[in-house]
Amino acid sequence: MNIRLSDHFTTGKLLRFTLPSVIMMVFTSIYSVVDGLFISRYVGVEAMASISVVMPLLMVLGSFGFMLGSGGSAEVANTLGQGDVKKAKGYFTMLTISIFVIGIVLSTSCLIFIRPICYFLGANDALIEHCVNYATICLIGNTFFMLQVFFQPFMITAEKPHLGLLLTILGGVTNIFLDWLFIGVFHWGLRGAAVATLCGYLLSSIVPILYFLFPNKSRLSFCKPKFYLKAFLHSAANGSSEMVSNISASITSFLFNTQLMRLAGETGVAAITIMQYVNFVFVAVLIGFSMGSAPVIGFHYGAGNIDELKNLFKKCLGIVLSVSVAMFIISEVFSKPILRAFSSGSAVLEQMTFSGFRIFALSFIVSGINIFASSFFTALCNGKASAAISFLRSLVLGAGMIMILPFVFGIEGVWMAPVVSEFFTMVFSVYLLKRHKKEYSYA
């Protein structure tokens, strides 16, 4: 049975509606994880460290897709809730064209200066060629990556989360197969991993363009282009929290690499890369749920359905807290076999990763409320509150703890940094949720 944004949501219906976006985000995160598995087995530690060096650049560029996707889908969902379908389609068309143009301009600019950019991000002479080769191919496909993450929340807003899930699974399976073919069989090394990822992006971005280009059964489709300056700026401002999160994560990733290169060399950078792979998958569950529930929240807020807004807030909060605790338990129980798969047979790397991850995983308990709170305020079109949470979580506390704690606790301070930053952000998130509950009547 098709679930519509206007429905009343029980816990079961909410889980069924958001499950496709959860799986979608997990498969998206698996792109990088699968690259890491094949690279660790067939290429080596230096190549893995190179991906970690380049990743901040790719995350910054991708943040524009997250920004206009999350902020724009909230704007469109709110407009649909008000009953103006024509204007909602106009906003959607305008935002899609905008992200395509932004992607082309940014990717081309970075390709011109890719070698000095890699040196700036921390590449040394041993890593630079790996970094340049991997980044060049990824930048060629970067516009498709931006479109992929842009379309993910819009597939939910269009009430077609299962189609979005199917596309992401197909893209993920394509990436996995081509990783095996290009790295394991053809021995293309890091270049093979980048090409495989690019092919996954192509599939997951071009098909939605074709779907919305022609008449379909969803609430959304492309129409005659028109630029809505106010809607564009509001979408960008409303989605700024997601952009802040990605840019801040890029900065903290850069700082992780810098600190670990100083404390443990390339092995330390490889260790944090492995932890971030696992973190990508675990956090993807929470991001997927928050992303899947946001259009529903935005629709009922726009329609003025206060009772349903209260119902959604209560149920979402319970699910997020339960999942956060479950993820921590799973990470503690299965950490050894998970991390061993990436260690390339290196006993030193395996031990460093395992001991660090036992501390790092504590952040899973408290990160869920921060991810949901930021997404929740985006859905309510309160970009300021959402951005404040993201800015504090990822940049002020995230970067600050990485700079301070290693000088007090050594390498253990690096692993402690996300735990401390997530905890204090959780305090702030709870404060904002209590402060705004009367304004929006969600509790």
N, C-alpha and C positions, 0 to 999 in steps of 0.2 A: 504494500500500500504506500502510495506517494505521500511523504510528509511535507507539509507546507509551512512557510514561515509564520503564517497566521494561526497555526494550530495551538491548542493547549498542550504543554509538554509535561508528561510524567518523566520520572527518572529513566525508565526504559526507552521511551521515545527519544529523549534527549541523547542518550547513549547511541541509539541506532542512527540518529541524524548526524552526530558528530564523528561516528566511527570511521566513515570514509575519509574525513579530513585528517584524523589521527593516523590512519594507515598511509595516507598520502604523504604526510610529513615524515613519517618513518622511512618510507621508500626514498624520499628526497634526500634524507640524511644518509641513507645507505649508499648513495652514489659515492660519497667521499670515503665511507667505511670500506667498501669493496675495493676501491683504488688502493687504500692503505694495506689491505690484506695481501693483494697481489704484489704490490711494490715491496712490502716487507719480505715476502717469500722469494721474489725473483730478481729484485734490483738491489735492495740493501738499505742500511741505516741512513746514509747520506741523502739518498733520494727521498726517504720519508721526511727527513729534516727539511729538505728543500720545499716540500709541499707546505709545511708549517710556516716557512718564511714567506711564501707567496700568498697564502690564504688570506691574510689581512686585506690585501689589495682587492681580491675577488669579492670578499665580504662587503667592503665599502661600496663597490660598484653595484652589487646585488641589492644593497640597502634601498636604492631608489625604487626597485621593483616592489620590495616589501612595503615601502612608504606609500606609494600610490595604490598598491593593491589593497592594503588593510584600510588606509584612510579613505580611499575612493569607494570601496565596497560598503563601508559604513555609511558614507554619504548617499550612495545609491539605494541601500536598504532603507535608510530613513526616508528617502524620496518615494520609494515604493510604498512604504507604510502610510504615507500621506495621500496615496492614490494617484500620483502623477507618473504614469508609466512612460509616457513620451519623453519627459525631461530626464528620467532615470536612464533611458537608452542613450540619450544625447550625452549625458555625463560619461557613461561607460565608453562610448565611441571616442570621445575626446581624450580620455585618460589612456586608452590603449594606444592611440597614435602618439601621444606625448611620451610614453615610456619607450616606444620604439625609437623615436628621434633621440631621446636622451641616451639610450643604450649605444647607438651608433656613434654619437659625438664623444662620449666618455671612453669607449673601447678604442677608438682610433687614436685619441690623444695619448692614452696609456701605452699603446703599441709603439708609438714613436719614441718614447722615453723609457722603454721597459728595462734596459740594462741598468741605468742609474737608479731607477725605482727599486730594483731588486737589491742593489748594494745598500740603498737607504734603509730597506726593510731588514737588513742584517745578514745578507748573504756574504760569505767569505769566498776566497778564491777556489776553495774545494767544492763549494755549492753553486757558484754563480751560473755555470752552464746548465745544470739541472733546472735551476730556478727560471732562467730565461726561456728554455725550451718548453717547460710546462706552462708557464704564464702566457707565452705567445699563443699557443693553441687555445687555451681557455679564454683568452681575450677575444679571439676570433668568434667564439661562440657565446660571448658574454651577453649579447643582446637577447639571445634565445633563453638564456638563464633568467634574465630579468623579466622576460615575458612569462616564463613558466611560473615563477613565484608570484607575479602579478595576477595571473589567471586563477590561481588556486582559491583565494577567497571569493572571487567572482563566480566560480562554478557553484559555490555554496549559496551565494546570494541569488543565483539563477535557479535555485532549487534542483540542481543537478550534481550533488556531491558524489554520486556513484560514477558518473561519467568522468569527473575529475580524478577519482580514485583509479579508474581503469587506465586512464592516460598515464598516471604516475607509475602504476605497476608496469605497464608496457615499457615506459622509459627506463625504469629500474632494471627490468629483466634484460632489456637491450644493453644497458650499461654493463651488467654482470657478464653476459655472454661475450661481449666485445672485449672486456677486460681479460677474460680467459684467452680469447683468440689472439688479441694484439700483444699481451704481455707474456702469457704462458706458452703460446704456440709460436707466434711470429717473433717474440723477443724484442719488441719495440721499446721496452723499458718505460720510462716516464712519459715519453711521447704517446705511447699506446694508451696509457691511462687517461691522458688528456683527451685524446680523440674519442675514446669510448664514452667519456662523460659528455663531450660535445654532442655525440649522436643521441644520447638520452635526452638532452635539452631540446634538440631539434624536434623530436617526436612529441614531447610534452607541450610544446609551444605552438607549433604549426597547426596541429589538429584543432585546438580551441579557436584559432583564427578562422579556419574554414567553417567550424560549427556555427560561430556567431555571425559569419558573413552571409549565410543563407538563412531563409526562414526556418525556425525551429519551434519546439513546444515549450521552451523555457520562457521565463519572464524577460529575458534580455536578448538583444541582437544588435548588430551594428546598424547605424542609420546615417543619414547625410551629415558629414562632419561639421561641427560648429564649435568654436572655442568659447567656453564659459569660464572667464577669468576668476570670478568669485568662487565657483565650485572647484576649480583647479587649486586655488590657493587654500581653500578650506580643506580639501582632501589632503594636500601636502602637509598642512599644519596638523590635521587630525591624525595622520599617519606618521608624524615626525617621531613618535615614540619608538616605532619599529625601526626607523632609520637610525635614530640615536642608539638603539640596542645593537644594531649591526656594526655601526661605525665604532662604537665603544668597545664591542667585542673584538674588533680588528685591532684597536689600540692595545687592549689587554693582552691579546695574542702576541702582538709585537713585544710587549713588555715581558711576557712569559718567556719568549725566545731569548730576549736580551739577558734576563736574569739567569736562565738555565745555561746559556752559552758561557756565562761568566762562572757559574758554580759547577757545572758538570759537562760542559762541552756539547758536542753533537749528540751524545747519548742522552743527555738531559732534554734536549729539544725533541728527540725522537720519543722520549717517555711522555712528555706533555702532549705530543701529537696523538699518541695512542689513547691517552685519557680523554682527550677532546673528541676522538672518534666515538668512544662509548658514550660520552656526554651528549653528543649530537643525537644519538638514537633515543636515549632516555628522555632528554628534554623535548625531543620532537613529539613525544606523546602528549605532553602538557601544552605545547604550542599548538598542536593539531586540534586538541579539544577546545582550547580558547579561541582559535581561529574559526572552528566549526560552530561554536555557540554565539560568536559575535554578531553575525547577521540576524539571528533570531532576536537577540537582545536589542539590536538597533531597530529592527522592524517594530517590535512591540513598544519601544520607547517613542518612535515616530508616530505610532498609531494612538499613543496615550493609554495603552492597556496596563495600568499600574499593577493590578492584581497579578497578571501574568509576569510582569517584570520582577515582582517580589518572588514569585514561584521559581523563576529561572535563576535568580541570584542565589537563593537558598540551595537549590539542587546543584548548581555549578560549584559552589563552594565546597559542598560535601564530597563531590566527586574528585575535585582537585586535591583536597587534603588526603583522601584515601589513596589516590594514585601516587602521591608524593612519598608516603610512607612505604607503599608497596615497592616502589622503585629502589628505595634505599635498601630494603631487605634483600631484593633480588641482586643488587650490586654487591652486597657483602657475601652472599652465599655462593654466587657464581663468578666472582671476580677473577679467580686464578685461571680457570679454563678460557674465559673471555680474553683476558690480557695476554695469555700465553700464545694465542693465535697470531698476535702481531709482533712477537718478540724476535723473530728471525733466528731463533736458536741461540740468541745471546743471553747468557746467564746474568750478566751485569745489567742489561737493559730490562730483563724480566723482573729481577729483584727490585730495581729502582722504581719501575712502574707499579708493581704490586704494593710496595710499602707506601708509595705516594697516593695511590688510588684509595686506599683504606681511609685516608684523611679526606681526600678530595670528594668522595662519595657522600659525606655528611651534608654537603650542600643540597643534595636532592630532596632532603626532608623539608627545607624551607623555600626552595626556589619556586615551587608550584604556585604559591599564593602571590608571588611577585609577578610571574608571567600572566596569571589570570587577571590580576588587578589592573595591570597595564592595558591588556586587551579589553577588559570590561569598560574602562573609561574611554577607550577609543570608540567602542560600540555606542557609547552615550554621546559621542562627538565632543568629548572633553579632552582635547589634545594636550592641554597644559598639564593636567594631572597625570595623564598617561606618560607624557614625555618626562615629567619630573621623576617618576618611578624608574623609568629606563635610564635616565641620566645618572641618577644616584647609584643604581644597581651596577651599571656597566662601567661607568667612567669614574665618578667621584670615589666611590668605595672600591669598585673592582680594580681600577688602576692604582688607586692609593694603597690598597693592601699589598698589591704585588711589589710596589716600590718600598714599602716600609717593613713588612714582616720578614723578608729574607735577611735583612740586616740584623734582626733580633734573633731569629730562630734558624738561620741558615736555609738549606734547601727545603726543610720541613715547612718553613714559612711560605714558600711558593705554593705548596699543596694546601696550606691553611687559608690562603687568600680568598678563594671563592666561598669558602664556608663562612668566614667572618663577614664578607660583603653581603652575602645573601641574607644572613641573619638580621643585620641592621636595616637592610632594605625592607625586610618583612615587617619590622616594627613601623617603618614609615608607611608601607602599603596599608596596614591595618588602620593606622591613623587617618589616612585619606578616605578609606572606605567608611569609617565612622563619621568623618566630618561631612561627607557629601550625601549621606543616606537620606536626610530630610529633603535636600534639594531635588533629588531624583526619585524619591519615594520607593527605593528598591528594598528597604528593610524597615 
